[in-house]
Amino acid sequence: MRPVRRVAELGSLDRNTPARRMTAEEFQKQPRGPYAFDRWNWHKRVATPLGDFTVEFQMGIGDTYPPDDEMVRRSSELVQYAEGHGDYILDIVFGYYLLASESDWLDMAGVPRGLTRQTVSSQVRDDRMLVVSRHLEWDEPYDSAIHVVPLWDEEHALSLEFRDGRVVSANDSPFTIENGMFRCQ
């Protein structure tokens, strides 16, 4: 039996390892399309066991300034974390799948039961993102998150808040992984 693993005990960024060098010039502004905010994407994708992630800056509504140094610093940390802790991100998504299998979510979404940790990524949308958001009018203007959209929960998705070098919550709630299963606290 696998022990209960609390978020605070897992997947912390090693602050002694230098972060990847990124620059704001490596990000390209995206066409706005239906969005009410500006988005900027990094020119590379980040490979993890769950699949490749886009690195994206999202600006608050009305914020038309280019990315700043804090956004670049945060995105560097997110990339370093995803590259070094991709297995943990996969554990969270698989645990979320196991939680969904306890209800009728999978059946309602047409997602097969019996997926393994190795096959669950086939039921996750390709638009996986490492996101740094900036909202200049907020008390805390920057947020960092790992965003994944499981096909069994496209409405809510799975947003993993990243702060202080680790994932601290999922969809705004603390959580644990108990015997492989995702559990909200």
Backbone as JSON, one array per atom type, in Angstrom:
{
  "sequence": "MRPVRRVAELGSLDRNTPARRMTAEEFQKQPRGPYAFDRWNWHKRVATPLGDFTVEFQMGIGDTYPPDDEMVRRSSELVQYAEGHGDYILDIVFGYYLLASESDWLDMAGVPRGLTRQTVSSQVRDDRMLVVSRHLEWDEPYDSAIHVVPLWDEEHALSLEFRDGRVVSANDSPFTIENGMFRCQ",
  "N": [[0.83, -1.17, 0.0], [0.56, 2.19, -0.9], [1.83, 5.05, 0.76], [0.14, 7.89, 2.29], [0.55, 10.87, 0.61], [1.37, 14.07, 1.13], [0.84, 17.28, -0.33], [2.71, 19.27, 0.41], [4.93, 17.76, 0.98], [5.98, 16.82, -1.32], [7.51, 17.12, -4.53], [8.99, 19.61, -4.56], [10.69, 22.44, -5.81], [14.12, 22.4, -6.54], [16.03, 24.7, -5.19], [18.7, 25.09, -5.43], [19.51, 24.38, -7.91], [20.26, 25.98, -10.86], [17.87, 28.0, -12.55], [16.4, 27.61, -15.8], [17.57, 29.68, -18.38], [15.65, 32.18, -19.59], [14.18, 34.57, -21.79], [12.23, 37.55, -22.24], [12.02, 38.13, -24.91], [11.84, 35.7, -26.15], [9.22, 35.02, -26.2], [6.18, 35.09, -27.97], [3.66, 37.28, -28.97], [0.28, 36.34, -29.11], [-2.43, 36.0, -31.48], [-5.37, 37.71, -30.56], [-7.99, 36.73, -30.92], [-10.93, 35.16, -29.7], [-10.44, 35.9, -27.12], [-10.43, 38.08, -24.26], [-8.13, 39.12, -23.35], [-4.55, 39.6, -23.53], [-2.18, 37.22, -24.74], [0.92, 35.53, -24.53], [3.21, 33.32, -25.98], [5.82, 30.98, -25.34], [8.6, 30.06, -27.39], [9.24, 27.38, -27.36], [8.21, 24.01, -26.46], [7.5, 22.16, -23.48], [8.62, 19.09, -22.52], [7.09, 16.39, -20.8], [6.25, 13.48, -18.81], [3.47, 13.39, -19.01], [2.93, 14.6, -21.36], [3.58, 17.18, -23.84], [3.96, 20.59, -22.84], [2.75, 23.89, -23.34], [4.2, 27.06, -22.76], [2.85, 29.85, -21.33], [2.11, 33.3, -21.11], [-0.37, 35.19, -19.54], [-2.2, 38.09, -19.69], [-3.87, 40.46, -17.6], [-7.2, 41.74, -18.15], [-7.19, 44.57, -20.14], [-4.51, 45.02, -19.7], [-1.96, 45.78, -21.62], [0.71, 45.77, -21.75], [4.03, 44.51, -22.49], [5.48, 41.25, -21.57], [7.08, 41.09, -18.34], [10.07, 41.17, -16.22], [9.49, 39.69, -13.88], [7.54, 37.9, -14.72], [8.99, 36.39, -16.56], [10.9, 35.27, -14.83], [9.23, 33.69, -13.18], [8.15, 31.95, -15.11], [10.44, 30.58, -15.88], [10.97, 29.15, -13.52], [8.66, 27.52, -13.46], [9.02, 25.97, -15.77], [11.41, 24.63, -15.12], [10.46, 23.2, -12.9], [8.42, 21.56, -14.08], [9.95, 20.02, -15.85], [11.59, 18.65, -14.04], [9.79, 17.43, -12.28], [7.84, 16.07, -13.6], [6.79, 13.48, -13.37], [5.42, 13.61, -10.95], [3.42, 15.47, -11.58], [2.03, 13.91, -13.43], [1.23, 11.86, -11.66], [-0.64, 13.31, -10.12], [-2.63, 13.9, -12.03], [-3.38, 11.3, -12.78], [-4.3, 10.38, -10.3], [-6.49, 12.08, -10.07], [-8.03, 11.09, -12.12], [-8.58, 8.54, -11.06], [-10.15, 9.33, -8.88], [-12.36, 10.36, -10.29], [-13.28, 8.0, -11.36], [-14.67, 6.87, -9.33], [-17.18, 7.85, -9.48], [-19.84, 8.74, -11.76], [-18.62, 10.27, -13.68], [-16.72, 9.5, -15.67], [-18.2, 7.81, -17.38], [-20.21, 9.58, -18.25], [-18.68, 11.36, -19.73], [-17.67, 9.77, -21.68], [-15.25, 8.53, -21.33], [-12.93, 5.93, -21.13], [-12.94, 3.34, -18.63], [-10.5, 1.86, -16.42], [-8.02, 2.8, -17.24], [-4.46, 3.15, -17.16], [-1.68, 4.49, -15.31], [0.18, 4.96, -17.26], [-1.39, 5.26, -19.53], [-3.27, 7.23, -19.16], [-2.8, 9.79, -20.12], [-3.78, 9.83, -22.68], [-6.33, 10.64, -22.45], [-6.38, 13.3, -21.94], [-6.6, 16.64, -22.88], [-4.73, 18.21, -25.55], [-3.93, 20.81, -25.06], [-2.17, 21.52, -22.89], [-0.78, 23.56, -20.38], [1.75, 25.68, -18.99], [1.35, 28.32, -17.02], [1.77, 31.76, -16.5], [0.26, 34.39, -14.99], [-0.67, 37.83, -15.09], [-2.04, 40.41, -13.26], [-2.39, 43.51, -12.92], [-3.91, 45.19, -11.28], [-4.51, 43.78, -9.0], [-3.95, 42.79, -5.53], [-1.97, 40.85, -5.19], [-0.24, 40.6, -7.88], [0.71, 38.54, -9.59], [0.34, 35.18, -10.73], [1.04, 31.7, -10.87], [0.63, 28.69, -12.66], [-0.08, 25.23, -13.39], [-1.75, 23.96, -16.0], [-4.17, 21.67, -16.93], [-6.39, 19.83, -18.97], [-8.52, 17.42, -18.38], [-10.35, 14.97, -20.2], [-12.54, 13.95, -18.91], [-13.38, 15.95, -17.29], [-13.8, 18.51, -18.54], [-15.12, 20.9, -18.14], [-14.33, 22.02, -15.65], [-11.62, 21.57, -15.59], [-8.17, 21.13, -14.57], [-6.38, 22.9, -12.49], [-3.34, 23.57, -11.28], [-2.02, 25.24, -8.73], [1.01, 26.94, -8.53], [3.5, 27.78, -6.35], [6.12, 29.19, -4.47], [8.0, 27.32, -5.33], [6.64, 24.87, -5.58], [3.73, 22.76, -6.14], [0.81, 23.92, -4.76], [-1.93, 23.78, -4.52], [-4.96, 22.41, -5.97], [-7.25, 23.4, -8.28], [-7.89, 25.52, -6.57], [-7.98, 24.31, -4.05], [-6.51, 22.64, -1.24], [-4.86, 19.44, -1.43], [-4.34, 15.87, -1.3], [-2.47, 12.95, -2.24], [-3.57, 9.86, -1.9], [-2.74, 6.61, -1.59], [-2.4, 6.6, -4.34], [-4.7, 7.9, -5.16], [-6.36, 10.94, -5.84], [-7.27, 13.34, -3.49], [-9.3, 15.83, -2.18], [-8.75, 18.18, 0.42]],
  "CA": [[0.0, 0.0, 0.0], [1.33, 3.42, -0.98], [1.49, 5.94, 1.86], [-0.47, 9.18, 1.99], [1.56, 11.86, 0.27], [0.82, 15.42, 1.2], [1.4, 18.18, -1.31], [3.89, 19.96, 0.94], [6.05, 16.84, 1.11], [6.38, 16.34, -2.63], [7.67, 17.93, -5.71], [9.49, 20.98, -4.38], [11.75, 22.85, -6.72], [15.44, 22.48, -5.93], [16.47, 26.09, -5.35], [20.15, 25.11, -5.67], [19.73, 24.17, -9.33], [19.94, 27.23, -11.55], [16.72, 27.93, -13.45], [16.65, 27.79, -17.22], [17.64, 31.07, -18.79], [14.64, 32.56, -20.56], [14.07, 36.02, -21.97], [10.92, 37.99, -22.73], [12.06, 38.13, -26.37], [11.53, 34.35, -26.63], [7.78, 34.87, -26.18], [5.52, 35.77, -29.07], [2.27, 37.65, -28.71], [-0.66, 35.53, -29.88], [-3.63, 36.72, -31.9], [-6.33, 37.74, -29.46], [-9.13, 35.85, -31.21], [-12.09, 35.4, -28.86], [-10.03, 36.22, -25.75], [-10.48, 39.48, -23.84], [-6.83, 39.44, -22.76], [-3.4, 39.26, -24.37], [-1.44, 36.0, -24.41], [2.24, 35.42, -25.15], [3.69, 31.94, -25.86], [7.25, 30.71, -25.5], [8.87, 29.42, -28.68], [9.49, 25.95, -27.16], [7.27, 23.27, -25.61], [8.21, 21.48, -22.4], [8.28, 17.67, -22.51], [6.9, 15.73, -19.52], [5.6, 12.18, -19.0], [2.06, 13.59, -19.34], [2.89, 15.18, -22.7], [4.22, 18.48, -23.96], [3.26, 21.76, -22.32], [3.03, 25.23, -23.83], [4.44, 28.04, -21.7], [2.06, 30.99, -21.75], [1.82, 34.45, -20.27], [-1.72, 35.73, -19.73], [-2.28, 39.42, -19.1], [-5.21, 40.83, -17.16], [-7.97, 42.54, -19.11], [-6.71, 45.94, -20.2], [-3.05, 45.04, -19.58], [-1.39, 45.61, -22.96], [2.17, 45.85, -21.64], [4.71, 43.23, -22.77], [5.91, 40.5, -20.37], [8.13, 41.74, -17.55], [11.08, 40.28, -15.65], [8.89, 38.77, -12.9], [6.86, 36.85, -15.49], [10.05, 35.54, -17.11], [11.45, 34.51, -13.71], [8.24, 32.67, -12.79], [8.05, 30.91, -16.15], [11.65, 29.77, -15.77], [10.75, 28.21, -12.41], [7.65, 26.55, -13.87], [9.65, 25.04, -16.72], [12.33, 23.8, -14.34], [9.64, 22.3, -12.1], [7.77, 20.58, -14.95], [10.98, 19.1, -16.35], [12.11, 17.84, -12.95], [8.73, 16.81, -11.49], [6.79, 15.63, -14.52], [6.15, 12.27, -12.84], [4.48, 14.02, -9.92], [2.27, 16.04, -12.29], [1.3, 12.74, -13.94], [0.59, 11.23, -10.49], [-1.81, 14.11, -9.75], [-3.66, 13.71, -13.06], [-3.87, 9.93, -12.67], [-5.1, 10.34, -9.08], [-7.74, 12.76, -10.38], [-8.78, 10.1, -12.92], [-9.08, 7.53, -10.12], [-11.26, 9.95, -8.16], [-13.5, 10.42, -11.21], [-13.78, 6.64, -11.6], [-15.56, 6.51, -8.22], [-18.5, 8.39, -9.78], [-20.23, 8.49, -13.15], [-17.96, 11.26, -14.55], [-16.09, 8.88, -16.83], [-19.24, 7.34, -18.29], [-20.87, 10.75, -18.85], [-17.75, 11.99, -20.67], [-17.23, 8.8, -22.68], [-13.85, 8.19, -21.06], [-12.89, 4.53, -20.69], [-12.46, 2.94, -17.29], [-9.38, 0.93, -16.45], [-6.77, 3.37, -17.74], [-3.31, 3.06, -16.26], [-0.88, 5.72, -15.21], [0.86, 5.12, -18.54], [-2.32, 5.54, -20.63], [-4.22, 8.3, -18.81], [-2.54, 11.01, -20.92], [-4.58, 9.76, -23.9], [-7.62, 11.23, -22.14], [-6.12, 14.68, -21.54], [-6.48, 17.48, -24.07], [-3.37, 18.59, -25.91], [-3.62, 22.2, -24.71], [-1.58, 21.59, -21.56], [-0.05, 24.83, -20.3], [2.4, 26.26, -17.81], [0.82, 29.67, -17.18], [2.04, 32.86, -15.58], [-0.74, 35.44, -15.2], [-0.39, 39.12, -14.46], [-3.22, 41.26, -13.06], [-1.74, 44.66, -12.28], [-4.78, 45.85, -10.3], [-4.71, 42.91, -7.84], [-2.97, 42.92, -4.45], [-0.88, 39.97, -5.61], [-0.48, 40.68, -9.33], [1.21, 37.41, -10.38], [-0.03, 33.81, -10.41], [1.65, 30.67, -11.71], [-0.18, 27.47, -12.58], [0.04, 24.15, -14.37], [-3.14, 23.8, -16.42], [-4.43, 20.43, -17.66], [-7.83, 19.63, -19.18], [-8.89, 16.02, -18.57], [-11.58, 14.83, -20.98], [-13.65, 13.63, -18.01], [-13.76, 17.15, -16.53], [-13.42, 19.66, -19.35], [-15.75, 22.12, -17.62], [-13.55, 22.59, -14.55], [-10.19, 21.35, -15.86], [-7.34, 20.89, -13.39], [-5.42, 23.99, -12.4], [-2.45, 23.33, -10.15], [-1.35, 26.49, -8.37], [2.44, 26.77, -8.28], [4.0, 28.88, -5.53], [7.25, 28.85, -3.6], [8.71, 26.16, -5.85], [5.89, 23.61, -5.52], [2.29, 22.79, -6.34], [0.22, 24.13, -3.43], [-3.36, 23.46, -4.53], [-5.58, 22.02, -7.23], [-8.54, 24.1, -8.39], [-8.02, 26.37, -5.37], [-8.14, 23.52, -2.82], [-5.42, 21.73, -0.88], [-5.16, 18.05, -1.76], [-3.33, 14.84, -1.06], [-2.53, 11.75, -3.06], [-3.64, 8.76, -0.95], [-2.72, 5.34, -2.31], [-2.54, 6.91, -5.76], [-5.96, 8.6, -5.41], [-6.45, 12.37, -5.57], [-8.28, 13.65, -2.47], [-9.36, 17.21, -1.69], [-8.7, 18.24, 1.88]],
  "C": [[0.89, 1.24, 0.0], [0.9, 4.36, 0.14], [0.77, 7.2, 1.36], [0.67, 10.15, 1.72], [0.91, 13.23, 0.26], [1.56, 16.31, 0.21], [2.69, 18.82, -0.81], [5.12, 19.07, 1.0], [6.65, 16.46, -0.24], [6.69, 17.45, -3.6], [8.1, 19.36, -5.48], [10.64, 21.22, -5.33], [13.06, 22.93, -5.96], [16.01, 23.86, -6.21], [17.97, 26.19, -5.61], [20.48, 24.88, -7.14], [19.35, 25.44, -10.06], [18.77, 27.02, -12.52], [17.17, 28.15, -14.88], [16.67, 29.28, -17.53], [16.6, 31.32, -19.88], [14.67, 34.08, -20.67], [12.68, 36.34, -22.49], [10.87, 37.95, -24.25], [11.75, 36.76, -26.96], [10.03, 34.06, -26.65], [7.17, 35.69, -27.3], [4.07, 36.04, -28.71], [1.37, 36.89, -29.66], [-1.83, 36.39, -30.36], [-4.68, 36.63, -30.8], [-7.5, 36.8, -29.71], [-10.29, 36.17, -30.3], [-11.73, 35.85, -27.43], [-10.1, 37.72, -25.48], [-9.17, 39.93, -23.23], [-5.72, 39.02, -23.72], [-2.71, 38.02, -23.82], [-0.12, 36.03, -25.18], [2.74, 33.99, -24.93], [5.19, 31.86, -26.1], [7.44, 29.92, -26.78], [9.16, 27.92, -28.57], [8.35, 25.34, -26.36], [8.1, 22.46, -24.62], [7.72, 20.03, -22.33], [8.18, 17.15, -21.08], [6.3, 14.36, -19.79], [4.12, 12.28, -19.35], [1.88, 14.08, -20.78], [3.55, 16.54, -22.68], [3.32, 19.6, -23.45], [3.7, 23.01, -23.07], [3.29, 26.11, -22.61], [3.77, 29.33, -22.16], [2.0, 32.06, -20.67], [0.41, 34.91, -20.58], [-1.79, 37.04, -18.97], [-3.72, 39.68, -18.66], [-5.9, 41.69, -18.22], [-7.51, 44.0, -19.01], [-5.2, 46.08, -20.09], [-2.45, 44.75, -20.95], [0.14, 45.72, -22.95], [2.79, 44.5, -21.99], [5.08, 42.52, -21.47], [7.05, 41.22, -19.66], [9.06, 40.69, -16.94], [10.5, 39.27, -14.66], [8.18, 37.62, -13.62], [7.89, 35.87, -16.05], [10.65, 34.68, -16.0], [10.51, 33.38, -13.31], [8.13, 31.57, -13.85], [9.28, 30.02, -16.16], [11.52, 28.74, -14.67], [9.74, 27.14, -12.79], [8.23, 25.51, -14.82], [10.59, 24.09, -15.99], [11.56, 22.78, -13.52], [9.03, 21.2, -12.97], [8.78, 19.57, -15.48], [11.48, 18.16, -15.25], [11.07, 17.06, -12.17], [7.55, 16.37, -12.36], [6.07, 14.38, -14.05], [5.12, 12.61, -11.76], [3.23, 14.65, -10.54], [1.41, 14.92, -12.85], [0.59, 12.01, -12.81], [-0.69, 11.98, -10.1], [-2.94, 13.86, -10.75], [-4.23, 12.29, -12.97], [-4.73, 9.77, -11.4], [-6.45, 11.02, -9.27], [-8.65, 11.85, -11.23], [-9.38, 9.03, -11.99], [-10.24, 8.07, -9.3], [-12.51, 9.98, -9.04], [-14.1, 9.04, -11.45], [-14.68, 6.15, -10.47], [-16.99, 7.01, -8.46], [-18.86, 8.06, -11.23], [-19.61, 9.49, -14.12], [-17.43, 10.61, -15.82], [-17.13, 8.46, -17.86], [-19.91, 8.52, -18.99], [-19.99, 11.41, -19.91], [-17.28, 11.03, -21.76], [-15.77, 8.42, -22.55], [-13.81, 6.76, -20.55], [-12.42, 4.36, -19.26], [-11.25, 2.03, -17.49], [-8.1, 1.48, -17.06], [-5.67, 3.18, -16.7], [-2.61, 4.41, -16.2], [-0.21, 6.01, -16.55], [-0.08, 5.51, -19.68], [-3.27, 6.7, -20.35], [-4.01, 9.55, -19.66], [-3.33, 11.01, -22.23], [-5.95, 10.4, -23.7], [-7.48, 12.64, -21.55], [-5.95, 15.49, -22.82], [-5.04, 17.91, -24.29], [-2.98, 20.0, -25.49], [-3.16, 22.33, -23.26], [-0.71, 22.85, -21.5], [0.6, 25.05, -18.93], [2.11, 27.75, -17.95], [1.32, 30.6, -16.08], [1.07, 33.97, -15.95], [-0.32, 36.7, -14.48], [-1.68, 39.94, -14.45], [-2.75, 42.47, -12.25], [-2.59, 45.32, -11.2], [-5.0, 45.0, -9.05], [-3.65, 43.17, -6.78], [-1.74, 42.07, -4.73], [-1.01, 39.81, -7.12], [-0.05, 39.47, -10.15], [0.71, 36.08, -9.83], [0.71, 32.89, -11.36], [0.86, 29.39, -11.54], [0.21, 26.49, -13.68], [-1.4, 23.8, -14.72], [-3.28, 22.59, -17.33], [-5.94, 20.28, -17.8], [-8.11, 18.15, -19.44], [-10.23, 15.94, -19.32], [-12.78, 14.48, -20.1], [-14.1, 14.84, -17.19], [-13.34, 18.41, -17.3], [-13.98, 20.97, -18.81], [-14.88, 22.79, -16.56], [-12.05, 22.54, -14.8], [-9.46, 21.04, -14.54], [-6.25, 21.95, -13.4], [-4.62, 23.82, -11.12], [-1.69, 24.62, -9.86], [0.09, 26.19, -7.95], [2.94, 28.01, -7.55], [5.13, 28.36, -4.66], [7.92, 27.55, -4.03], [7.97, 24.84, -5.81], [4.43, 23.83, -5.87], [1.66, 22.89, -4.96], [-1.26, 23.83, -3.38], [-3.79, 23.01, -5.92], [-6.97, 22.62, -7.25], [-8.89, 24.83, -7.09], [-8.22, 25.61, -4.07], [-6.89, 22.72, -2.52], [-5.83, 20.3, -1.19], [-4.04, 17.14, -1.3], [-3.48, 13.79, -2.14], [-2.46, 10.6, -2.07], [-3.75, 7.45, -1.72], [-2.99, 5.55, -3.79], [-3.76, 7.73, -6.1], [-5.85, 10.07, -5.0], [-7.56, 12.6, -4.55], [-8.18, 15.13, -2.09], [-9.34, 17.18, -0.17], [-9.79, 19.14, 2.4]]
}
